[in-house]
Amino acid sequence: MERDENSSGGTLYRRLEDVIGCKWSVSVLLAVRKGIVRPGALERHISGISTKVLSERLRKLTQYGLLSKTSFPEVPPRTEYGLTQTGQKVVKIIEQIHEVDQEHRNAEQGGGHVR
């Protein structure tokens, strides 16, 4: 599929590719989908992610409009993230990709051919 880099569609696609192309972004989106919405809990849930990378991913996913951020004026301050409508759509696509991958793996293990 060709993309015109000068069109807004190409630019938007590149931005989406930048955000979703990162393995950590996918992990964050899937964790938020499961209801893990606080940064500390996300860091504990996502094996191998650093605080710095998590913060950067949360910022990018929020900037792109896949996550919403809610800050509560409490002591200590509390922040929670949630999927936006666009984020929910992207997570559905990610889940479909996981299903296709699983079907492919099952077919390979069973000796079947995958088309």
BAROMI-32078 format. One record per atom (N, C-alpha, C): residue number from 1; residue in three letters; chain; atom name; x, y, z. Coordinates in steps of 0.1 Angstrom, whole numbers. Layout:
<recs>
n / res / chain / atom / px / py / pz
NUM / ala / A / CA / X / Y / Z
...
</recs>
This chain:
<recs>
n / res / chain / atom / px / py / pz
1 / met / A / N / 9 / -12 / 0
1 / met / A / CA / 0 / 0 / 0
1 / met / A / C / 9 / 12 / 0
2 / glu / A / N / 7 / 21 / -10
2 / glu / A / CA / 15 / 33 / -10
2 / glu / A / C / 9 / 44 / -2
3 / arg / A / N / 17 / 52 / 4
3 / arg / A / CA / 12 / 63 / 12
3 / arg / A / C / 19 / 76 / 6
4 / asp / A / N / 11 / 86 / 4
4 / asp / A / CA / 16 / 99 / 0
4 / asp / A / C / 21 / 107 / 12
5 / glu / A / N / 34 / 108 / 13
5 / glu / A / CA / 40 / 115 / 25
5 / glu / A / C / 36 / 129 / 26
6 / asn / A / N / 32 / 135 / 15
6 / asn / A / CA / 28 / 150 / 16
6 / asn / A / C / 14 / 152 / 20
7 / ser / A / N / 6 / 141 / 19
7 / ser / A / CA / -8 / 143 / 23
7 / ser / A / C / -10 / 142 / 38
8 / ser / A / N / -21 / 147 / 43
8 / ser / A / CA / -23 / 146 / 58
8 / ser / A / C / -25 / 132 / 62
9 / gly / A / N / -31 / 123 / 53
9 / gly / A / CA / -33 / 109 / 56
9 / gly / A / C / -19 / 102 / 58
10 / gly / A / N / -9 / 105 / 50
10 / gly / A / CA / 4 / 99 / 52
10 / gly / A / C / 10 / 103 / 65
11 / thr / A / N / 9 / 116 / 68
11 / thr / A / CA / 14 / 121 / 81
11 / thr / A / C / 7 / 114 / 93
12 / leu / A / N / -6 / 113 / 92
12 / leu / A / CA / -14 / 107 / 103
12 / leu / A / C / -10 / 92 / 104
13 / tyr / A / N / -8 / 85 / 93
13 / tyr / A / CA / -4 / 71 / 93
13 / tyr / A / C / 9 / 70 / 99
14 / arg / A / N / 19 / 79 / 96
14 / arg / A / CA / 32 / 78 / 102
14 / arg / A / C / 31 / 80 / 117
15 / arg / A / N / 23 / 89 / 121
15 / arg / A / CA / 21 / 91 / 136
15 / arg / A / C / 16 / 79 / 143
16 / leu / A / N / 6 / 73 / 136
16 / leu / A / CA / 0 / 60 / 142
16 / leu / A / C / 10 / 49 / 142
17 / glu / A / N / 18 / 48 / 131
17 / glu / A / CA / 28 / 38 / 130
17 / glu / A / C / 39 / 40 / 141
18 / asp / A / N / 42 / 53 / 144
18 / asp / A / CA / 52 / 56 / 155
18 / asp / A / C / 47 / 52 / 168
19 / val / A / N / 34 / 54 / 171
19 / val / A / CA / 28 / 51 / 184
19 / val / A / C / 26 / 36 / 185
20 / ile / A / N / 20 / 30 / 176
20 / ile / A / CA / 16 / 16 / 177
20 / ile / A / C / 27 / 6 / 173
21 / gly / A / N / 37 / 11 / 166
21 / gly / A / CA / 49 / 3 / 162
21 / gly / A / C / 57 / -1 / 174
22 / cys / A / N / 56 / 5 / 185
22 / cys / A / CA / 64 / 2 / 197
22 / cys / A / C / 57 / -9 / 205
23 / lys / A / N / 65 / -19 / 208
23 / lys / A / CA / 59 / -30 / 216
23 / lys / A / C / 54 / -26 / 229
24 / trp / A / N / 60 / -15 / 235
24 / trp / A / CA / 55 / -10 / 248
24 / trp / A / C / 41 / -4 / 247
25 / ser / A / N / 39 / 3 / 236
25 / ser / A / CA / 26 / 9 / 234
25 / ser / A / C / 15 / -1 / 234
26 / val / A / N / 17 / -12 / 227
26 / val / A / CA / 7 / -22 / 226
26 / val / A / C / 4 / -28 / 240
27 / ser / A / N / 15 / -31 / 247
27 / ser / A / CA / 14 / -36 / 261
27 / ser / A / C / 6 / -27 / 270
28 / val / A / N / 9 / -14 / 269
28 / val / A / CA / 2 / -4 / 277
28 / val / A / C / -13 / -4 / 273
29 / leu / A / N / -16 / -3 / 260
29 / leu / A / CA / -30 / -3 / 256
29 / leu / A / C / -38 / -15 / 261
30 / leu / A / N / -32 / -27 / 260
30 / leu / A / CA / -38 / -39 / 264
30 / leu / A / C / -40 / -40 / 279
31 / ala / A / N / -30 / -34 / 287
31 / ala / A / CA / -32 / -34 / 301
31 / ala / A / C / -43 / -25 / 306
32 / val / A / N / -44 / -13 / 299
32 / val / A / CA / -54 / -4 / 303
32 / val / A / C / -68 / -10 / 299
33 / arg / A / N / -68 / -17 / 288
33 / arg / A / CA / -81 / -24 / 284
33 / arg / A / C / -85 / -34 / 295
34 / lys / A / N / -75 / -40 / 302
34 / lys / A / CA / -78 / -50 / 313
34 / lys / A / C / -82 / -42 / 326
35 / gly / A / N / -81 / -29 / 326
35 / gly / A / CA / -85 / -22 / 338
35 / gly / A / C / -73 / -17 / 347
36 / ile / A / N / -61 / -19 / 342
36 / ile / A / CA / -49 / -15 / 349
36 / ile / A / C / -47 / 0 / 345
37 / val / A / N / -51 / 9 / 353
37 / val / A / CA / -52 / 23 / 349
37 / val / A / C / -42 / 33 / 355
38 / arg / A / N / -35 / 29 / 366
38 / arg / A / CA / -26 / 38 / 373
38 / arg / A / C / -11 / 35 / 369
39 / pro / A / N / -3 / 45 / 367
39 / pro / A / CA / 11 / 43 / 362
39 / pro / A / C / 19 / 33 / 370
40 / gly / A / N / 18 / 33 / 384
40 / gly / A / CA / 25 / 23 / 392
40 / gly / A / C / 21 / 9 / 389
41 / ala / A / N / 8 / 7 / 388
41 / ala / A / CA / 2 / -6 / 385
41 / ala / A / C / 6 / -11 / 371
42 / leu / A / N / 6 / -1 / 362
42 / leu / A / CA / 10 / -5 / 348
42 / leu / A / C / 25 / -9 / 348
43 / glu / A / N / 33 / -2 / 355
43 / glu / A / CA / 48 / -5 / 356
43 / glu / A / C / 50 / -19 / 362
44 / arg / A / N / 42 / -23 / 372
44 / arg / A / CA / 43 / -36 / 378
44 / arg / A / C / 38 / -47 / 369
45 / his / A / N / 27 / -44 / 361
45 / his / A / CA / 21 / -54 / 353
45 / his / A / C / 29 / -57 / 340
46 / ile / A / N / 35 / -47 / 334
46 / ile / A / CA / 42 / -48 / 322
46 / ile / A / C / 57 / -52 / 324
47 / ser / A / N / 60 / -64 / 323
47 / ser / A / CA / 73 / -69 / 326
47 / ser / A / C / 84 / -63 / 317
48 / gly / A / N / 94 / -57 / 324
48 / gly / A / CA / 105 / -52 / 316
48 / gly / A / C / 105 / -37 / 312
49 / ile / A / N / 93 / -30 / 315
49 / ile / A / CA / 92 / -16 / 311
49 / ile / A / C / 98 / -8 / 322
50 / ser / A / N / 105 / 3 / 318
50 / ser / A / CA / 111 / 12 / 328
50 / ser / A / C / 101 / 23 / 331
51 / thr / A / N / 103 / 30 / 342
51 / thr / A / CA / 95 / 42 / 345
51 / thr / A / C / 96 / 52 / 334
52 / lys / A / N / 108 / 55 / 329
52 / lys / A / CA / 110 / 65 / 318
52 / lys / A / C / 102 / 61 / 305
53 / val / A / N / 103 / 48 / 301
53 / val / A / CA / 97 / 44 / 289
53 / val / A / C / 82 / 44 / 291
54 / leu / A / N / 77 / 40 / 302
54 / leu / A / CA / 62 / 40 / 305
54 / leu / A / C / 57 / 54 / 304
55 / ser / A / N / 64 / 64 / 311
55 / ser / A / CA / 60 / 78 / 310
55 / ser / A / C / 59 / 83 / 296
56 / glu / A / N / 69 / 80 / 288
56 / glu / A / CA / 70 / 84 / 274
56 / glu / A / C / 58 / 78 / 266
57 / arg / A / N / 56 / 65 / 268
57 / arg / A / CA / 45 / 59 / 261
57 / arg / A / C / 31 / 64 / 265
58 / leu / A / N / 29 / 67 / 278
58 / leu / A / CA / 16 / 72 / 282
58 / leu / A / C / 14 / 86 / 276
59 / arg / A / N / 25 / 94 / 276
59 / arg / A / CA / 24 / 107 / 270
59 / arg / A / C / 21 / 107 / 255
60 / lys / A / N / 28 / 98 / 248
60 / lys / A / CA / 25 / 97 / 233
60 / lys / A / C / 11 / 91 / 230
61 / leu / A / N / 7 / 81 / 238
61 / leu / A / CA / -6 / 76 / 236
61 / leu / A / C / -17 / 86 / 239
62 / thr / A / N / -15 / 94 / 249
62 / thr / A / CA / -24 / 105 / 252
62 / thr / A / C / -24 / 115 / 242
63 / gln / A / N / -12 / 120 / 237
63 / gln / A / CA / -11 / 130 / 227
63 / gln / A / C / -18 / 125 / 214
64 / tyr / A / N / -17 / 112 / 211
64 / tyr / A / CA / -23 / 107 / 198
64 / tyr / A / C / -38 / 105 / 200
65 / gly / A / N / -43 / 106 / 212
65 / gly / A / CA / -57 / 105 / 214
65 / gly / A / C / -62 / 90 / 216
66 / leu / A / N / -53 / 81 / 220
66 / leu / A / CA / -57 / 68 / 223
66 / leu / A / C / -60 / 65 / 237
67 / leu / A / N / -54 / 74 / 246
67 / leu / A / CA / -57 / 73 / 260
67 / leu / A / C / -62 / 87 / 265
68 / ser / A / N / -70 / 86 / 275
68 / ser / A / CA / -73 / 99 / 282
68 / ser / A / C / -66 / 98 / 296
69 / lys / A / N / -63 / 110 / 301
69 / lys / A / CA / -56 / 111 / 314
69 / lys / A / C / -65 / 119 / 324
70 / thr / A / N / -67 / 113 / 335
70 / thr / A / CA / -75 / 120 / 346
70 / thr / A / C / -66 / 122 / 358
71 / ser / A / N / -64 / 134 / 362
71 / ser / A / CA / -56 / 137 / 375
71 / ser / A / C / -66 / 141 / 386
72 / phe / A / N / -64 / 135 / 397
72 / phe / A / CA / -72 / 137 / 409
72 / phe / A / C / -65 / 146 / 419
73 / pro / A / N / -71 / 157 / 423
73 / pro / A / CA / -64 / 166 / 432
73 / pro / A / C / -64 / 161 / 446
74 / glu / A / N / -56 / 151 / 449
74 / glu / A / CA / -55 / 145 / 462
74 / glu / A / C / -41 / 145 / 467
75 / val / A / N / -39 / 142 / 479
75 / val / A / CA / -26 / 141 / 485
75 / val / A / C / -24 / 127 / 490
76 / pro / A / N / -15 / 119 / 484
76 / pro / A / CA / -7 / 122 / 472
76 / pro / A / C / -15 / 123 / 459
77 / pro / A / N / -11 / 130 / 449
77 / pro / A / CA / -18 / 131 / 436
77 / pro / A / C / -20 / 117 / 430
78 / arg / A / N / -31 / 115 / 424
78 / arg / A / CA / -34 / 102 / 417
78 / arg / A / C / -38 / 105 / 402
79 / thr / A / N / -32 / 97 / 394
79 / thr / A / CA / -35 / 98 / 379
79 / thr / A / C / -40 / 85 / 374
80 / glu / A / N / -50 / 85 / 366
80 / glu / A / CA / -55 / 73 / 359
80 / glu / A / C / -57 / 75 / 344
81 / tyr / A / N / -55 / 65 / 337
81 / tyr / A / CA / -56 / 65 / 322
81 / tyr / A / C / -68 / 56 / 318
82 / gly / A / N / -74 / 60 / 307
82 / gly / A / CA / -85 / 52 / 302
82 / gly / A / C / -84 / 52 / 286
83 / leu / A / N / -90 / 42 / 280
83 / leu / A / CA / -90 / 42 / 266
83 / leu / A / C / -101 / 52 / 260
84 / thr / A / N / -97 / 60 / 250
84 / thr / A / CA / -107 / 68 / 243
84 / thr / A / C / -114 / 59 / 234
85 / gln / A / N / -124 / 65 / 227
85 / gln / A / CA / -131 / 57 / 217
85 / gln / A / C / -122 / 52 / 206
86 / thr / A / N / -113 / 61 / 202
86 / thr / A / CA / -103 / 57 / 192
86 / thr / A / C / -94 / 46 / 197
87 / gly / A / N / -90 / 47 / 210
87 / gly / A / CA / -81 / 37 / 216
87 / gly / A / C / -88 / 24 / 217
88 / gln / A / N / -101 / 24 / 219
88 / gln / A / CA / -109 / 11 / 220
88 / gln / A / C / -109 / 5 / 206
89 / lys / A / N / -110 / 13 / 195
89 / lys / A / CA / -110 / 7 / 182
89 / lys / A / C / -96 / 1 / 179
90 / val / A / N / -86 / 8 / 183
90 / val / A / CA / -72 / 3 / 180
90 / val / A / C / -70 / -10 / 188
91 / val / A / N / -74 / -11 / 200
91 / val / A / CA / -73 / -23 / 208
91 / val / A / C / -80 / -34 / 201
92 / lys / A / N / -92 / -32 / 196
92 / lys / A / CA / -99 / -43 / 189
92 / lys / A / C / -91 / -48 / 177
93 / ile / A / N / -85 / -39 / 170
93 / ile / A / CA / -76 / -43 / 159
93 / ile / A / C / -64 / -51 / 164
94 / ile / A / N / -58 / -47 / 175
94 / ile / A / CA / -47 / -54 / 180
94 / ile / A / C / -51 / -68 / 185
95 / glu / A / N / -63 / -69 / 191
95 / glu / A / CA / -68 / -82 / 195
95 / glu / A / C / -71 / -91 / 183
96 / gln / A / N / -76 / -85 / 172
96 / gln / A / CA / -78 / -93 / 160
96 / gln / A / C / -65 / -98 / 154
97 / ile / A / N / -54 / -90 / 155
97 / ile / A / CA / -41 / -94 / 150
97 / ile / A / C / -36 / -106 / 159
98 / his / A / N / -39 / -105 / 172
98 / his / A / CA / -35 / -116 / 181
98 / his / A / C / -42 / -129 / 177
99 / glu / A / N / -55 / -128 / 174
99 / glu / A / CA / -63 / -139 / 170
99 / glu / A / C / -58 / -146 / 157
100 / val / A / N / -54 / -138 / 147
100 / val / A / CA / -49 / -143 / 135
100 / val / A / C / -35 / -150 / 138
101 / asp / A / N / -27 / -144 / 146
101 / asp / A / CA / -14 / -150 / 150
101 / asp / A / C / -17 / -163 / 156
102 / gln / A / N / -26 / -164 / 166
102 / gln / A / CA / -29 / -177 / 173
102 / gln / A / C / -34 / -187 / 163
103 / glu / A / N / -43 / -183 / 154
103 / glu / A / CA / -48 / -193 / 144
103 / glu / A / C / -36 / -198 / 135
104 / his / A / N / -27 / -189 / 131
104 / his / A / CA / -16 / -193 / 123
104 / his / A / C / -7 / -203 / 131
105 / arg / A / N / -4 / -200 / 144
105 / arg / A / CA / 4 / -209 / 152
105 / arg / A / C / -2 / -222 / 153
106 / asn / A / N / -16 / -223 / 156
106 / asn / A / CA / -23 / -235 / 157
106 / asn / A / C / -22 / -243 / 144
107 / ala / A / N / -24 / -237 / 133
107 / ala / A / CA / -23 / -243 / 120
107 / ala / A / C / -9 / -249 / 118
108 / glu / A / N / 1 / -242 / 121
108 / glu / A / CA / 15 / -247 / 120
108 / glu / A / C / 18 / -259 / 128
109 / gln / A / N / 13 / -258 / 141
109 / gln / A / CA / 15 / -269 / 150
109 / gln / A / C / 7 / -282 / 146
110 / gly / A / N / -4 / -280 / 140
110 / gly / A / CA / -12 / -291 / 135
110 / gly / A / C / -9 / -296 / 122
111 / gly / A / N / 1 / -290 / 115
111 / gly / A / CA / 6 / -294 / 102
111 / gly / A / C / -3 / -289 / 91
112 / gly / A / N / -13 / -281 / 94
112 / gly / A / CA / -22 / -275 / 84
112 / gly / A / C / -15 / -264 / 76
113 / his / A / N / -20 / -261 / 65
113 / his / A / CA / -15 / -250 / 57
113 / his / A / C / -23 / -238 / 60
114 / val / A / N / -16 / -227 / 60
114 / val / A / CA / -22 / -214 / 63
114 / val / A / C / -22 / -206 / 50
115 / arg / A / N / -33 / -201 / 46
115 / arg / A / CA / -34 / -193 / 34
115 / arg / A / C / -33 / -178 / 37
</recs>
